[in-house]
Amino acid sequence: MPKISERLKQAMSMRNMKQVDLVNATGIGKSSISTYISGEYEPKQRNIYKIAKALNVNEAWLIGEDVPIQPKPKNAFPLDDEYVKIPIVGRVAAGMGCLAEDNIIDYEPISKNSLTQGEDYVFLNVVGDSMYPKFEEGDLVLVRCQTSVDSGSFAVVIIDGEDGVIKKVVYDKDWIELQSINPMYPPRRFEGKDVLRVSIYGLVREIKRKL
């Protein structure tokens, strides 16, 4: 069975990740990472989890098991060794999880390398022109389901419990602003208690344009 150090070096090379990058991505100390790479020590389970997530590899593969290097996301269906199918949802709204089966209208194939293990994803159809020209009506956007994003990110947001929309999310301590790209749509700023009217459904990870 391959050693953890061998698999670790293989994964770092595959992801083009240096030791300092792995330290920053996992929060594990530089000296500990160094001993894992050299094979002097093996990481405990909690650090195996952190390392596997940072490198986007299967935990079982990392410790030397004969399993696929990259597991599929939780709500994906395998097509082959390289691709999975992600659900396309017609709409997102408050109270709907990413796995709302009655809201799935189709499935779209995507490379496993575009995804992070253990996360939920959906594809969402773009409607309207508020985010034109970056997002065009009819585009499919890959959304990683999560409840927060960094300021400046493109995300699917829900306002007042209505259907989700794609916006650029910019915020500070006591306000959040939802920005469109099309200048015909002015930004909407929510301040104080009104920020609670806005919830994040997921982070936009990729755009697929149908020709």
N, CA, C and O of each residue as an XYZ file, in Angstrom:
844
protein
N       0.854     -1.196      0.000
C       0.000      0.000      0.000
C       0.889      1.246      0.000
O       1.833      1.321      0.787
N       0.604      2.232     -0.874
C       1.412      3.454     -0.896
C       1.333      4.195      0.436
O       0.313      4.148      1.124
N       2.410      4.872      0.786
C       2.442      5.652      2.011
C       1.714      6.983      1.805
O       1.572      7.472      0.684
N       1.255      7.554      2.931
C       0.592      8.851      2.857
C       1.521      9.888      2.242
O       1.081     10.724      1.454
N       2.803      9.842      2.594
C       3.748     10.834      2.066
C       3.834     10.747      0.546
O       3.949     11.773     -0.124
N       3.780      9.539     -0.005
C       3.843      9.364     -1.454
C       2.599      9.932     -2.128
O       2.685     10.626     -3.141
N       1.451      9.627     -1.552
C       0.203     10.134     -2.115
C       0.130     11.655     -1.959
O      -0.374     12.347     -2.843
N       0.626     12.166     -0.850
C       0.600     13.595     -0.604
C       1.437     14.329     -1.659
O       0.998     15.332     -2.222
N       2.630     13.823     -1.913
C       3.499     14.453     -2.916
C       2.896     14.343     -4.313
O       3.015     15.262     -5.124
N       2.250     13.216     -4.585
C       1.601     13.034     -5.882
C       0.470     14.039     -6.074
O       0.337     14.644     -7.137
N      -0.341     14.209     -5.033
C      -1.475     15.132     -5.122
C      -1.001     16.584     -5.230
O      -1.572     17.368     -5.989
N       0.031     16.941     -4.481
C       0.557     18.304     -4.545
C       1.108     18.608     -5.931
O       0.925     19.711     -6.447
N       1.777     17.639     -6.530
C       2.292     17.828     -7.882
C       1.158     17.962     -8.886
O       1.210     18.801     -9.785
N       0.127     17.126     -8.730
C      -1.011     17.148     -9.641
C      -1.767     18.467     -9.562
O      -2.240     18.981    -10.575
N      -1.879     19.013     -8.348
C      -2.597     20.283     -8.150
C      -1.678     21.499     -8.271
O      -2.115     22.635     -8.087
N      -0.393     21.250     -8.585
C       0.589     22.329     -8.703
C       0.601     23.184     -7.428
O       0.602     24.413     -7.493
N       0.610     22.522     -6.290
C       0.550     23.185     -4.997
C       1.864     22.981     -4.241
O       2.320     21.849     -4.074
N       2.464     24.073     -3.788
C       3.688     24.008     -3.012
C       3.358     23.838     -1.520
O       2.205     23.938     -1.100
N       4.409     23.577     -0.746
C       4.203     23.351      0.682
C       3.555     24.555      1.343
O       2.647     24.401      2.159
N       4.012     25.750      0.997
C       3.446     26.961      1.605
C       1.973     27.111      1.238
O       1.177     27.600      2.040
N       1.608     26.689      0.022
C       0.203     26.759     -0.390
C      -0.651     25.822      0.452
O      -1.768     26.161      0.841
N      -0.110     24.637      0.728
C      -0.851     23.663      1.530
C      -0.989     24.140      2.972
O      -2.025     23.929      3.603
N       0.048     24.781      3.489
C      -0.011     25.361      4.839
C      -1.130     26.395      4.907
O      -1.937     26.389      5.836
N      -1.170     27.288      3.908
C      -2.177     28.356      3.901
C      -3.588     27.799      3.713
O      -4.547     28.311      4.291
N      -3.706     26.754      2.909
C      -5.029     26.207      2.603
C      -5.607     25.394      3.752
O      -6.825     25.313      3.909
N      -4.733     24.791      4.554
C      -5.214     23.902      5.621
C      -5.153     24.514      7.016
O      -5.894     24.106      7.910
N      -4.263     25.499      7.203
C      -4.057     26.050      8.541
C      -3.182     25.164      9.409
O      -3.012     25.428     10.599
N      -2.625     24.116      8.818
C      -1.709     23.234      9.548
C      -0.314     23.851      9.518
O       0.080     24.430      8.506
N       0.429     23.737     10.597
C       1.745     24.353     10.698
C       2.726     23.853      9.647
O       2.643     22.716      9.183
N       3.654     24.728      9.284
C       4.647     24.400      8.262
C       5.482     23.187      8.653
O       5.761     22.326      7.818
N       5.885     23.118      9.931
C       6.728     21.998     10.376
C       5.970     20.680     10.303
O       6.548     19.651      9.955
N       4.673     20.703     10.629
C       3.871     19.478     10.558
C       3.730     19.009      9.116
O       3.904     17.827      8.818
N       3.410     19.949      8.220
C       3.282     19.594      6.811
C       4.590     19.002      6.292
O       4.587     18.038      5.527
N       5.696     19.586      6.712
C       7.009     19.120      6.273
C       7.248     17.663      6.692
O       7.774     16.866      5.915
N       6.855     17.323      7.931
C       7.051     15.946      8.401
C       6.120     14.973      7.683
O       6.471     13.808      7.495
N       4.936     15.438      7.279
C       4.022     14.576      6.532
C       4.596     14.277      5.146
O       4.540     13.144      4.669
N       5.153     15.320      4.505
C       5.705     15.154      3.161
C       6.925     14.236      3.182
O       7.110     13.407      2.291
N       7.745     14.397      4.205
C       8.959     13.582      4.298
C       8.661     12.141      4.720
O       9.478     11.246      4.502
N       7.507     11.923      5.315
C       7.147     10.599      5.806
C       7.597     10.342      7.228
O       7.461      9.230      7.739
N       8.141     11.384      7.876
C       8.602     11.227      9.252
C       7.430     10.948     10.191
O       7.531     10.125     11.101
N       6.335     11.636      9.960
C       5.115     11.413     10.730
C       3.929     11.328      9.776
O       3.983     11.837      8.656
N       2.855     10.677     10.230
C       1.623     10.629      9.467
C       0.581     11.512     10.154
O       0.497     11.526     11.382
N      -0.206     12.242      9.376
C      -1.199     13.132      9.978
C      -2.318     12.368     10.666
O      -2.683     11.267     10.255
N      -2.857     12.972     11.723
C      -4.035     12.403     12.381
C      -5.257     12.634     11.496
O      -5.198     13.379     10.518
N      -6.355     11.989     11.849
C      -7.531     11.990     10.999
C      -8.027     13.404     10.688
O      -8.409     13.690      9.554
N      -8.023     14.287     11.688
C      -8.548     15.635     11.445
C      -7.711     16.387     10.419
O      -8.238     17.192      9.651
N      -6.382     16.120     10.407
C      -5.522     16.779      9.432
C      -5.580     16.095      8.073
O      -5.397     16.743      7.043
N      -5.833     14.790      8.064
C      -6.053     14.099      6.790
C      -7.246     14.721      6.083
O      -7.208     14.952      4.875
N      -8.303     14.990      6.836
C      -9.504     15.610      6.264
C      -9.172     16.979      5.676
O      -9.585     17.292      4.559
N      -8.423     17.801      6.428
C      -8.084     19.143      5.954
C      -7.228     19.085      4.696
O      -7.446     19.845      3.753
N      -6.264     18.190      4.686
C      -5.359     18.075      3.542
C      -6.112     17.570      2.314
O      -5.937     18.089      1.212
N      -6.955     16.548      2.515
C      -7.711     15.998      1.391
C      -8.639     17.040      0.787
O      -8.782     17.115     -0.434
N      -9.266     17.837      1.629
C     -10.171     18.874      1.127
C      -9.399     19.943      0.374
O      -9.849     20.404     -0.675
N      -8.229     20.350      0.898
C      -7.425     21.376      0.236
C      -6.917     20.907     -1.120
O      -6.822     21.695     -2.061
N      -6.592     19.621     -1.217
C      -6.055     19.062     -2.456
C      -7.144     18.489     -3.363
O      -6.867     18.051     -4.480
N      -8.377     18.498     -2.874
C      -9.514     17.975     -3.627
C      -9.279     16.514     -4.041
O      -9.416     16.148     -5.208
N      -8.924     15.703     -3.051
C      -8.734     14.268     -3.278
C      -9.526     13.487     -2.238
O      -9.934     14.030     -1.211
N      -9.731     12.240     -2.514
C     -10.444     11.346     -1.612
C      -9.574     11.050     -0.386
O      -8.394     10.730     -0.530
N     -10.140     11.153      0.806
C      -9.383     10.860      2.028
C      -8.834      9.439      2.018
O      -7.691      9.204      2.409
N      -9.656      8.494      1.568
C      -9.216      7.100      1.540
C      -8.047      6.919      0.570
O      -7.114      6.164      0.849
N      -8.100      7.613     -0.569
C      -6.986      7.547     -1.524
C      -5.724      8.117     -0.893
O      -4.637      7.569     -1.076
N      -5.861      9.215     -0.152
C      -4.707      9.889      0.441
C      -3.954      8.979      1.415
O      -2.728      9.048      1.506
N      -4.676      8.132      2.138
C      -3.998      7.262      3.104
C      -3.530      5.954      2.470
O      -3.025      5.070      3.162
N      -3.701      5.835      1.132
C      -3.125      4.693      0.434
C      -4.090      3.658     -0.081
O      -3.667      2.653     -0.652
N      -5.401      3.880      0.109
C      -6.377      2.895     -0.346
C      -6.498      2.919     -1.873
O      -6.235      3.937     -2.512
N      -6.898      1.789     -2.437
C      -7.072      1.663     -3.879
C      -8.486      2.108     -4.255
O      -9.356      1.285     -4.540
N      -8.695      3.417     -4.249
C      -9.992      4.012     -4.580
C      -9.741      5.170     -5.536
O      -8.595      5.597     -5.683
N     -10.797      5.701     -6.203
C     -10.604      6.848     -7.095
C      -9.965      8.015     -6.357
O     -10.256      8.258     -5.186
N      -9.093      8.732     -7.053
C      -8.378      9.833     -6.430
C      -9.306     10.962     -6.025
O      -9.048     11.657     -5.042
N     -10.391     11.150     -6.778
C     -11.293     12.262     -6.491
C     -12.723     11.766     -6.396
O     -13.267     11.265     -7.380
N     -13.345     11.895     -5.229
C     -14.726     11.448     -5.090
C     -15.688     12.414     -5.774
O     -15.365     13.583     -5.985
N     -16.846     11.924     -6.108
C     -17.856     12.780     -6.716
C     -18.521     13.656     -5.659
O     -18.544     13.292     -4.484
N     -19.063     14.808     -6.064
C     -19.854     15.612     -5.133
C     -21.065     14.830     -4.640
O     -21.447     13.820     -5.230
N     -21.659     15.304     -3.560
C     -22.718     14.541     -2.913
C     -23.946     14.335     -3.790
O     -24.592     13.290     -3.706
N     -24.282     15.319     -4.638
C     -25.494     15.187     -5.432
C     -25.204     14.974     -6.909
O     -26.025     15.316     -7.759
N     -24.027     14.403     -7.222
C     -23.653     14.133     -8.606
C     -23.823     12.656     -8.917
O     -23.770     11.804     -8.031
N     -24.031     12.373    -10.204
C     -24.143     11.000    -10.670
C     -22.980     10.719    -11.615
O     -22.739     11.497    -12.538
N     -22.253      9.621    -11.404
C     -21.085      9.351    -12.246
C     -21.473      8.995    -13.673
O     -22.442      8.274    -13.907
N     -20.684      9.523    -14.644
C     -20.810      9.121    -16.035
C     -19.681      8.161    -16.410
O     -19.900      7.116    -17.023
N     -18.465      8.555    -16.019
C     -17.290      7.716    -16.234
C     -16.241      8.154    -15.230
O     -16.575      8.783    -14.227
N     -14.980      7.834    -15.480
C     -13.924      8.155    -14.521
C     -13.639      9.645    -14.431
O     -13.066     10.103    -13.442
N     -14.030     10.412    -15.448
C     -13.674     11.830    -15.491
C     -14.861     12.773    -15.339
O     -14.681     13.929    -14.956
N     -16.075     12.299    -15.631
C     -17.224     13.194    -15.658
C     -18.343     12.710    -14.727
O     -18.505     11.515    -14.479
N     -19.104     13.686    -14.223
C     -20.300     13.402    -13.437
C     -21.441     14.250    -13.990
O     -21.217     15.195    -14.746
N     -22.656     13.902    -13.605
C     -23.832     14.688    -13.994
C     -24.317     15.496    -12.783
O     -24.500     14.961    -11.689
N     -24.515     16.784    -13.009
C     -25.006     17.686    -11.965
C     -26.426     18.099    -12.319
O     -26.702     18.379    -13.486
N     -27.337     18.147    -11.350
C     -28.718     18.540    -11.653
C     -28.828     19.989    -12.125
O     -28.142     20.878    -11.622
N     -29.708     20.200    -13.103
C     -30.095     21.547    -13.515
C     -31.413     21.862    -12.829
O     -32.383     21.119    -12.980
N     -31.461     22.944    -12.084
C     -32.701     23.326    -11.403
C     -33.336     24.505    -12.122
O     -32.649     25.394    -12.627
N     -34.645     24.493    -12.155
C     -35.364     25.555    -12.846
C     -35.405     26.848    -12.078
O     -35.477     27.929    -12.663
N     -35.360     26.739    -10.760
C     -35.421     27.941     -9.926
C     -34.886     27.584     -8.549
O     -34.858     26.414     -8.167
N     -34.465     28.590     -7.815
C     -34.093     28.402     -6.413
C     -34.856     29.420     -5.588
O     -35.064     30.552     -6.024
N     -35.266     29.024     -4.415
C     -36.034     29.910     -3.550
C     -35.770     29.551     -2.108
O     -35.211     28.495     -1.812
N     -36.172     30.432     -1.212
C     -35.974     30.204      0.219
C     -36.634     28.908      0.627
O     -37.760     28.615      0.225
N     -35.921     28.132      1.432
C     -36.470     26.884      1.907
C     -36.201     25.706      1.004
O     -36.479     24.567      1.379
N     -35.663     25.952     -0.190
C     -35.336     24.872     -1.117
C     -33.874     24.505     -0.964
O     -33.001     25.356     -1.133
N     -33.597     23.263     -0.651
C     -32.220     22.820     -0.612
C     -31.713     22.527     -2.014
O     -32.488     22.499     -2.970
N     -30.420     22.310     -2.130
C     -29.846     22.012     -3.434
C     -30.325     20.675     -3.976
O     -30.173     20.401     -5.166
N     -30.900     19.842     -3.121
C     -31.317     18.520     -3.554
C     -32.823     18.410     -3.737
O     -33.379     17.316     -3.641
N     -33.487     19.522     -3.997
C     -34.936     19.515     -4.177
C     -35.277     18.771     -5.467
O     -35.261     19.360     -6.548
N     -35.584     17.479     -5.353
C     -35.765     16.642     -6.534
C     -36.883     17.151     -7.441
O     -36.771     17.048     -8.663
N     -37.951     17.695     -6.875
C     -39.061     18.128     -7.701
C     -38.737     19.398     -8.478
O     -39.542     19.838     -9.299
N     -37.595     19.983     -8.238
C     -37.196     21.193     -8.945
C     -36.136     20.899    -10.003
O     -35.700     21.813    -10.704
N     -35.711     19.637    -10.132
C     -34.694     19.264    -11.117
C     -35.359     19.071    -12.477
O     -36.313     18.306    -12.615
N     -34.831     19.786    -13.488
C     -35.420     19.708    -14.825
C     -34.555     18.911    -15.794
O     -35.039     18.477    -16.840
N     -33.281     18.713    -15.460
C     -32.389     17.954    -16.336
C     -31.063     17.758    -15.605
O     -30.926     18.118    -14.436
N     -30.093     17.184    -16.309
C     -28.750     17.019    -15.767
C     -27.732     17.462    -16.809
O     -27.969     17.355    -18.012
N     -26.600     17.958    -16.332
C     -25.539     18.448    -17.213
C     -24.221     17.810    -16.819
O     -23.866     17.815    -15.640
N     -23.473     17.248    -17.798
C     -22.180     16.644    -17.472
C     -21.107     17.690    -17.218
O     -21.124     18.762    -17.822
N     -20.186     17.385    -16.337
C     -19.068     18.287    -16.047
C     -17.896     17.470    -15.521
O     -18.082     16.425    -14.896
N     -16.698     17.953    -15.778
C     -15.498     17.264    -15.316
C     -15.417     17.290    -13.798
O     -15.749     18.295    -13.169
N     -14.978     16.187    -13.215
C     -14.799     16.126    -11.766
C     -13.780     17.153    -11.284
O     -13.845     17.610    -10.143
N     -12.833     17.516    -12.158
C     -11.789     18.463    -11.761
C     -12.336     19.860    -11.503
O     -11.653     20.686    -10.897
N     -13.565     20.139    -11.957
C     -14.181     21.440    -11.722
C     -14.864     21.523    -10.364
O     -15.357     22.583     -9.979
N     -14.895     20.408     -9.638
C     -15.697     20.315     -8.430
C     -14.846     20.014     -7.204
O     -13.725     19.517     -7.313
N     -15.393     20.321     -6.047
C     -14.742     20.035     -4.766
C     -15.471     18.889     -4.090
O     -16.701     18.855     -4.054
N     -14.708     17.960     -3.558
C     -15.307     16.790     -2.927
C     -16.224     17.173     -1.768
O     -15.958     18.118     -1.025
N     -17.301     16.418     -1.636
C     -18.177     16.572     -0.487
C     -19.084     17.785     -0.497
O     -19.797     18.028      0.476
N     -19.072     18.566     -1.599
C     -19.923     19.746     -1.682
C     -21.119     19.453     -2.586
O     -21.059     18.558     -3.429
N     -22.194     20.199     -2.411
C     -23.356     20.109     -3.282
C     -23.262     21.175     -4.367
O     -22.845     22.305     -4.110
N     -23.654     20.801     -5.581
C     -23.671     21.724     -6.715
C     -24.988     21.601     -7.455
O     -25.640     20.557     -7.426
N     -25.370     22.683     -8.119
C     -26.467     22.648     -9.080
C     -26.085     23.528    -10.256
O     -25.247     24.422    -10.139
N     -26.717     23.259    -11.392
C     -26.698     24.199    -12.506
C     -28.005     24.984    -12.465
O     -29.065     24.437    -12.160
N     -27.911     26.262    -12.774
C     -29.092     27.127    -12.786
C     -29.148     27.862    -14.118
O     -28.135     28.379    -14.591
N     -30.338     27.908    -14.726
C     -30.528     28.656    -15.965
C     -30.561     30.156    -15.686
O     -31.240     30.608    -14.763
N     -29.824     30.925    -16.488
C     -29.848     32.377    -16.351
C     -31.092     32.917    -17.051
O     -31.381     32.573    -18.197
N     -31.816     33.767    -16.338
C     -33.015     34.403    -16.884
C     -32.839     35.909    -16.792
O     -32.395     36.420    -15.764
N     -33.186     36.632    -17.867
C     -33.090     38.086    -17.853
C     -31.734     38.587    -18.320
O     -30.849     37.801    -18.661
N     -31.582     39.924    -18.330
C     -30.370     40.535    -18.870
C     -29.653     41.447    -17.877
O     -28.812     42.253    -18.276
N     -29.974     41.330    -16.595
C     -29.378     42.243    -15.619
C     -27.876     42.020    -15.451
O     -27.159     42.920    -15.013
N     -27.396     40.818    -15.801
C     -25.970     40.524    -15.648
C     -25.257     40.426    -16.998
O     -24.136     39.923    -17.079
N     -25.908     40.906    -18.048
C     -25.306     40.949    -19.372
C     -24.174     41.984    -19.399
O     -24.332     43.049    -18.803
N     -23.039     41.720    -20.064
C     -22.787     40.620    -21.004
C     -22.083     39.404    -20.395
O     -21.905     38.404    -21.090
N     -21.680     39.455    -19.130
C     -20.978     38.298    -18.550
C     -21.879     37.076    -18.484
O     -21.447     35.959    -18.768
N     -23.133     37.294    -18.107
C     -24.115     36.218    -18.046
C     -25.234     36.547    -19.021
O     -25.862     37.602    -18.919
N     -25.488     35.643    -19.970
C     -26.542     35.854    -20.947
C     -27.721     34.934    -20.663
O     -27.554     33.838    -20.127
N     -28.902     35.386    -21.024
C     -30.088     34.557    -20.832
C     -29.909     33.230    -21.567
O     -29.512     33.200    -22.732
N     -30.204     32.147    -20.875
C     -30.030     30.818    -21.445
C     -28.743     30.139    -21.025
O     -28.589     28.932    -21.208
N     -27.794     30.919    -20.451
C     -26.567     30.319    -19.942
C     -26.888     29.386    -18.783
O     -27.888     29.552    -18.084
N     -26.018     28.406    -18.600
C     -26.063     27.584    -17.400
C     -24.926     28.013    -16.486
O     -23.779     28.102    -16.923
N     -25.234     28.280    -15.222
C     -24.183     28.616    -14.270
C     -24.065     27.486    -13.254
O     -25.062     26.993    -12.726
N     -22.826     27.092    -12.997
C     -22.554     26.083    -11.975
C     -22.482     26.787    -10.629
O     -21.690     27.711    -10.446
N     -23.306     26.351     -9.694
C     -23.408     26.996     -8.388
C     -23.010     26.006     -7.303
O     -23.581     24.919     -7.208
N     -22.029     26.381     -6.485
C     -21.683     25.572     -5.316
C     -22.534     26.059     -4.153
O     -22.471     27.232     -3.785
N     -23.315     25.182     -3.583
C     -24.267     25.569     -2.549
C     -23.537     25.911     -1.254
O     -22.866     25.064     -0.665
N     -23.674     27.153     -0.821
C     -23.060     27.618      0.417
C     -23.789     28.865      0.863
O     -24.404     29.553      0.048
N     -23.727     29.164      2.150
C     -24.539     30.245      2.714
C     -23.781     31.557      2.888
O     -24.339     32.523      3.408
N     -22.521     31.609      2.462
C     -21.760     32.859      2.528
C     -20.741     32.873      1.407
O     -20.300     31.821      0.944
N     -20.364     34.074      0.967
C     -19.350     34.236     -0.079
C     -18.487     35.430      0.282
O     -18.882     36.263      1.098
N     -17.317     35.515     -0.319
C     -16.453     36.673     -0.122
C     -17.037     37.883     -0.828
O     -17.705     37.745     -1.852
N     -16.789     39.068     -0.287
C     -17.223     40.298     -0.931
C     -16.593     40.390     -2.313
O     -15.402     40.130     -2.483
N     -17.411     40.766     -3.304
C     -16.942     40.857     -4.672
C     -17.223     39.620     -5.499
O     -16.909     39.589     -6.689
N     -17.813     38.597     -4.889
C     -18.105     37.348     -5.595
C     -19.429     37.442     -6.343
O     -20.315     38.216     -5.978
N     -19.546     36.635     -7.403
C     -20.833     36.445     -8.058
C     -21.536     35.283     -7.368
O     -20.963     34.209     -7.188
N     -22.782     35.518     -6.987
C     -23.503     34.510     -6.219
C     -24.971     34.508     -6.593
O     -25.489     35.465     -7.168
N     -25.631     33.407     -6.252
C     -27.084     33.348     -6.337
C     -27.624     33.779     -4.982
O     -27.315     33.169     -3.959
N     -28.424     34.825     -4.981
C     -28.950     35.375     -3.727
C     -30.474     35.361     -3.759
O     -31.095     35.418     -4.821
N     -31.046     35.285     -2.591
C     -32.499     35.292     -2.435
C     -32.876     36.534     -1.631
O     -32.334     36.776     -0.553
N     -33.809     37.315     -2.167
C     -34.249     38.553     -1.523
C     -35.699     38.402     -1.100
O     -36.571     38.109     -1.917
N     -35.944     38.604      0.184
C     -37.309     38.545      0.718
C     -37.997     37.209      0.406
O     -39.215     37.164      0.236
N     -37.221     36.131      0.331
C     -37.809     34.820      0.126
C     -38.271     34.535     -1.293
O     -38.887     33.501     -1.554
N     -37.971     35.466     -2.227
C     -38.366     35.251     -3.617
C     -37.361     34.346     -4.315
O     -36.400     33.883     -3.701
N     -37.591     34.096     -5.615
C     -36.680     33.249     -6.370
C     -35.284     33.852     -6.397
O     -35.118     35.072     -6.373
N     -34.276     32.972     -6.448
C     -32.897     33.420     -6.436
C     -32.493     34.126     -7.720
O     -32.993     33.804     -8.798
N     -31.591     35.084     -7.603
C     -31.064     35.824     -8.744
C     -29.539     35.866     -8.639
O     -28.983     35.760     -7.546
N     -28.869     36.023     -9.781
C     -27.419     36.130     -9.795
C     -27.030     37.601     -9.673
O     -27.517     38.443    -10.427
N     -26.157     37.900     -8.729
C     -25.673     39.261     -8.530
C     -24.227     39.229     -8.058
O     -23.743     38.212     -7.562
N     -23.552     40.347     -8.217
C     -22.259     40.530     -7.570
C     -22.535     41.019     -6.157
O     -23.247     42.005     -5.965
N     -21.979     40.337     -5.179
C     -22.259     40.638     -3.777
C     -21.085     41.414     -3.178
O     -19.955     40.928     -3.146
N     -21.370     42.614     -2.709
C     -20.366     43.460     -2.069
C     -20.905     43.850     -0.699
O     -22.068     44.234     -0.579
N     -20.077     43.757      0.330
C     -20.608     44.065      1.655
C     -19.536     44.614      2.587
O     -18.335     44.494      2.344
N     -20.028     45.223      3.667
C     -19.200     45.704      4.772
C     -19.870     45.233      6.055
O     -20.746     44.369      6.011
N     -19.473     45.784      7.192
C     -19.968     45.296      8.480
C     -21.473     45.432      8.635
O     -22.111     44.548      9.207
N     -22.055     46.517      8.139
C     -23.482     46.740      8.394
C     -24.293     46.980      7.130
O     -25.397     47.520      7.203
N     -23.770     46.591      5.976
C     -24.551     46.691      4.756
C     -24.106     45.651      3.734
O     -22.987     45.141      3.777
N     -25.018     45.357      2.818
C     -24.726     44.449      1.710
C     -25.322     45.055      0.449
O     -26.451     45.545      0.465
N     -24.574     45.023     -0.631
C     -25.025     45.612     -1.887
C     -25.014     44.544     -2.971
O     -24.042     43.804     -3.119
N     -26.099     44.473     -3.723
C     -26.237     43.530     -4.824
C     -26.123     44.316     -6.125
O     -26.942     45.187     -6.419
N     -25.100     43.993     -6.890
C     -24.788     44.764     -8.081
C     -25.060     43.960     -9.342
O     -24.732     42.776     -9.425
N     -25.669     44.624    -10.329
C     -25.837     44.062    -11.660
C     -24.697     44.544    -12.540
O     -24.027     45.523    -12.210
N     -24.474     43.867    -13.654
C     -23.470     44.311    -14.616
C     -24.082     45.263    -15.632
O     -23.460     46.252    -16.019
N     -25.286     44.967    -16.057
C     -26.003     45.833    -16.992
C     -26.311     47.163    -16.307
O     -27.005     47.179    -15.290
N     -25.804     48.293    -16.850
C     -26.011     49.593    -16.198
C     -27.471     50.023    -16.127
O     -27.792     50.976    -15.418
N     -28.358     49.346    -16.842
C     -29.784     49.685    -16.781
C     -30.390     49.273    -15.437
O     -31.498     49.688    -15.098
N     -29.651     48.447    -14.666
C     -30.155     47.977    -13.385
C     -29.280     48.547    -12.266
O     -28.141     48.111    -12.104
N     -29.782     49.501    -11.500
C     -28.970     50.099    -10.437
C     -28.717     49.115     -9.296
O     -29.503     48.188     -9.097
N     -27.632     49.305     -8.545
C     -27.359     48.426     -7.403
C     -28.411     48.580     -6.319
O     -29.025     49.638     -6.179
N     -28.612     47.525     -5.559
C     -29.534     47.558     -4.424
C     -28.733     47.367     -3.149
O     -28.050     46.358     -2.970
N     -28.827     48.350     -2.270
C     -28.093     48.268     -1.010
C     -29.064     48.024      0.144
O     -30.121     48.650      0.226
N     -28.691     47.116      1.020
C     -29.480     46.793      2.201
C     -28.625     47.116      3.425
O     -27.501     46.629      3.553
N     -29.162     47.931      4.311
C     -28.393     48.378      5.464
C     -29.093     47.998      6.756
O     -30.305     47.789      6.793
N     -28.284     47.913      7.833
C     -28.844     47.618      9.152
C     -29.601     46.306      9.165
O     -29.099     45.290      8.684
N     -30.808     46.321      9.715
C     -31.618     45.106      9.817
C     -32.052     44.576      8.457
O     -32.379     43.397      8.319
N     -32.054     45.452      7.453
C     -32.491     45.022      6.123
C     -31.551     43.998      5.491
O     -31.933     43.318      4.539
N     -30.331     43.880      6.007
C     -29.425     42.871      5.436
C     -29.998     41.472      5.633
O     -29.649     40.550      4.895
N     -30.872     41.308      6.620
C     -31.481     40.003      6.880
C     -32.470     39.613      5.787
O     -32.904     38.463      5.723
N     -32.829     40.566      4.929
C     -33.721     40.261      3.808
C     -32.993     39.477      2.714
O     -33.620     38.900      1.826
N     -31.672     39.466      2.792
C     -30.851     38.850      1.754
C     -30.212     37.569      2.304
O     -29.644     37.576      3.396
N     -30.306     36.494      1.560
C     -29.615     35.258      1.937
C     -28.862     34.718      0.725
O     -29.293     34.882     -0.417
N     -27.743     34.078      0.994
C     -26.910     33.518     -0.059
C     -27.308     32.070     -0.304
O     -27.391     31.271      0.630
N     -27.550     31.741     -1.560
C     -27.878     30.359     -1.930
C     -26.635     29.600     -2.364
O     -26.487     28.414     -2.067
N     -25.738     30.287     -3.071
C     -24.537     29.600     -3.520
C     -23.610     30.501     -4.301
O     -23.988     31.591     -4.730
N     -22.388     30.029     -4.479
C     -21.336     30.754     -5.191
C     -21.298     30.306     -6.647
O     -21.270     29.109     -6.931
N     -21.298     31.260     -7.564
C     -21.187     30.934     -8.988
C     -19.751     30.526     -9.290
O     -18.815     31.292     -9.058
N     -19.588     29.318     -9.806
C     -18.259     28.778    -10.060
C     -17.877     28.747    -11.534
O     -16.696     28.805    -11.875
N     -18.872     28.654    -12.405
C     -18.551     28.458    -13.823
C     -19.775     28.805    -14.666
O     -20.912     28.664    -14.217
N     -19.528     29.260    -15.894
C     -20.598     29.560    -16.840
C     -20.468     28.623    -18.027
O     -19.375     28.447    -18.565
N     -21.585     28.016    -18.442
C     -21.599     27.202    -19.646
C     -22.589     27.835    -20.617
O     -23.781     27.943    -20.330
N     -22.076     28.248    -21.760
C     -22.927     28.932    -22.758
C     -23.319     27.952    -23.841
O     -22.461     27.338    -24.477
N     -24.604     27.807    -24.048
C     -25.104     26.916    -25.067
C     -25.040     27.612    -26.435
O     -25.542     28.725    -26.591
N     -24.430     26.960    -27.411
C     -24.303     27.539    -28.742
C     -25.447     27.088    -29.647
O     -25.504     27.480    -30.813
